[in-house]
Amino acid sequence: MPSDGETSEKPRKVRRPKRPWREFSTRFMTGHFAAYPVAFLASIAAMPIAMWVRDDKLLNAGATGATYGVVREAIKDMGLSATEAAQVEIILEFVGIVALAVWVLVHIEGLPWSIAAFKATTRDRLRGHEAPSVRRTRRWFVVSLIVTGAACVLMGIAGWTWLFTL
């Protein structure tokens, strides 16, 4: 039983102020980890598109073989001819560029969310993820990530359908 001057309430726990860079890096790393599966989808979708875009190069590839050492080493075990190796490298160049571009795009899509969390934490150290700007930019990130992934899937469906119906 508390005495007359005491209350039975527990003392309120004081929340430790959030660190702005931690808030930024947590959200940026979420975008970083989300970029890999979307870039993988983009690379699968880019394979038939590469055959369409680089049609002339593929058909006119000479027996030069692969010029990149990594491709040369990988193809050596496959027993491909020099012309086939050059064609594989033409496809891989295009696929790599598309995958890298999508990977960078997803990182850029995550930046507004990360910056909003940083700014909200520096303005009001107790608010963090409850700030309206953080909620709004998180929603924007999720929607843009879904749209980017869906675009990759749709392009992949279109490209692979085109390739298999030739």
C-alpha positions as MATLAB code, in Angstrom:
seq = 'MPSDGETSEKPRKVRRPKRPWREFSTRFMTGHFAAYPVAFLASIAAMPIAMWVRDDKLLNAGATGATYGVVREAIKDMGLSATEAAQVEIILEFVGIVALAVWVLVHIEGLPWSIAAFKATTRDRLRGHEAPSVRRTRRWFVVSLIVTGAACVLMGIAGWTWLFTL';
ca = [
       0.000    0.000    0.000;
       1.480    3.344   -0.952;
       1.645    6.015    1.695;
      -0.131    9.346    1.294;
       2.649   11.031   -0.722;
       3.370    8.085   -3.051;
       1.472    6.858   -6.083;
       1.048    3.277   -7.222;
       1.989    4.134  -10.813;
       5.244    2.830  -12.162;
       7.660    5.488  -13.332;
       7.374    6.097  -17.058;
      10.110    4.626  -19.104;
      11.961    7.314  -20.987;
      12.643    6.244  -24.563;
      16.175    6.589  -25.692;
      16.426    9.157  -28.482;
      16.768    7.571  -31.883;
      19.949    8.016  -33.809;
      19.377    9.731  -37.167;
      22.024    7.749  -39.052;
      20.656    4.484  -37.698;
      17.196    5.410  -38.935;
      18.629    6.340  -42.336;
      20.803    3.243  -42.718;
      18.072    0.841  -41.575;
      15.732    2.037  -44.287;
      18.450    2.322  -46.910;
      19.590   -1.243  -46.194;
      15.984   -2.407  -46.540;
      16.005   -0.894  -50.023;
      19.415   -2.458  -50.663;
      18.202   -5.942  -49.768;
      15.015   -5.443  -51.790;
      17.095   -4.461  -54.835;
      18.599   -7.923  -55.321;
      15.433   -9.936  -56.037;
      14.084   -7.183  -58.298;
      17.393   -7.019  -60.184;
      17.266  -10.811  -60.562;
      13.778  -10.531  -62.066;
      15.087   -7.841  -64.393;
      17.997  -10.013  -65.519;
      15.708  -12.941  -66.333;
      13.361  -10.585  -68.188;
      16.261   -9.009  -70.097;
      17.510  -12.242  -71.702;
      14.961  -12.511  -74.533;
      14.860   -8.731  -74.871;
      18.626   -8.800  -75.411;
      18.133  -11.251  -78.262;
      15.665   -8.856  -79.856;
      17.647   -5.635  -79.243;
      21.033   -7.054  -80.221;
      19.756   -9.186  -83.085;
      22.296   -7.912  -85.646;
      25.235   -8.384  -83.304;
      24.132  -11.920  -82.443;
      23.678  -12.981  -86.047;
      26.946  -11.383  -87.166;
      29.081  -12.544  -84.240;
      32.351  -13.871  -85.510;
      34.503  -16.608  -84.101;
      36.223  -14.132  -81.799;
      35.248  -15.916  -78.609;
      34.567  -14.252  -75.303;
      36.660  -11.208  -74.462;
      35.930  -11.065  -70.701;
      37.990  -13.429  -68.597;
      35.103  -14.416  -66.337;
      32.935  -15.390  -69.305;
      35.865  -17.203  -70.935;
      36.413  -19.297  -67.793;
      32.712  -20.135  -67.435;
      32.309  -21.058  -71.090;
      35.455  -23.185  -71.185;
      33.688  -25.923  -69.219;
      30.598  -25.784  -71.450;
      32.332  -26.751  -74.670;
      30.932  -23.893  -76.740;
      32.434  -22.753  -80.010;
      34.089  -19.336  -80.295;
      31.030  -17.931  -82.085;
      28.676  -19.237  -79.409;
      30.943  -17.789  -76.714;
      30.801  -14.374  -78.394;
      27.011  -14.621  -78.586;
      26.720  -15.538  -74.908;
      28.864  -12.551  -74.032;
      26.658  -10.218  -76.116;
      23.602  -11.402  -74.185;
      25.375  -11.177  -70.813;
      26.512   -7.603  -71.444;
      22.942   -6.469  -72.071;
      21.561   -8.453  -69.129;
      24.234   -7.027  -66.816;
      23.478   -3.454  -67.826;
      19.726   -3.920  -67.300;
      20.191   -5.658  -63.939;
      22.564   -2.948  -62.734;
      20.202   -0.185  -63.859;
      17.256   -1.764  -62.008;
      19.431   -2.385  -58.933;
      20.401    1.305  -58.849;
      16.780    2.360  -59.480;
      15.552    0.441  -56.419;
      18.248    2.087  -54.296;
      17.109    5.498  -55.548;
      13.504    4.568  -54.779;
      14.517    3.898  -51.155;
      16.315    7.213  -50.666;
      13.252    9.409  -49.931;
      12.153    7.033  -47.166;
      15.645    6.994  -45.653;
      16.016   10.769  -45.835;
      12.551   11.342  -44.325;
      13.412    9.094  -41.379;
      16.691   10.953  -40.871;
      14.968   14.338  -40.943;
      12.118   13.240  -38.670;
      14.570   11.871  -36.132;
      16.673   15.026  -36.069;
      13.581   17.256  -35.727;
      11.750   15.246  -33.070;
      13.910   12.632  -31.407;
      10.952   10.732  -29.982;
       8.835   10.480  -33.117;
      10.888    8.396  -35.506;
       8.767    6.158  -37.699;
       5.472    7.777  -36.617;
       6.195   10.964  -38.560;
       3.753   11.530  -41.442;
       6.573   12.134  -43.903;
       8.132    8.780  -43.023;
       4.827    6.938  -43.413;
       4.164    8.667  -46.744;
       7.630    7.933  -48.155;
       7.521    4.331  -46.904;
       4.260    3.871  -48.794;
       5.862    5.452  -51.874;
       8.842    3.077  -51.583;
       6.654   -0.014  -51.274;
       4.426    1.014  -54.194;
       7.393    1.916  -56.415;
       9.116   -1.360  -55.517;
       5.986   -3.327  -56.439;
       5.612   -1.379  -59.698;
       9.265   -1.965  -60.613;
       9.010   -5.674  -59.835;
       5.723   -5.988  -61.723;
       7.221   -4.203  -64.731;
      10.116   -6.681  -64.714;
       7.707   -9.623  -64.515;
       5.514   -8.273  -67.322;
       8.524   -7.561  -69.535;
       9.789  -11.054  -68.805;
       6.456  -12.632  -69.693;
       6.312  -10.637  -72.917;
       9.925  -11.386  -73.840;
       9.859  -15.087  -73.085;
       6.483  -15.465  -74.809;
       7.932  -13.766  -77.879;
      10.980  -16.026  -77.790;
       9.046  -19.266  -77.403;
       6.538  -18.420  -80.125;
       9.055  -17.647  -82.859;
];
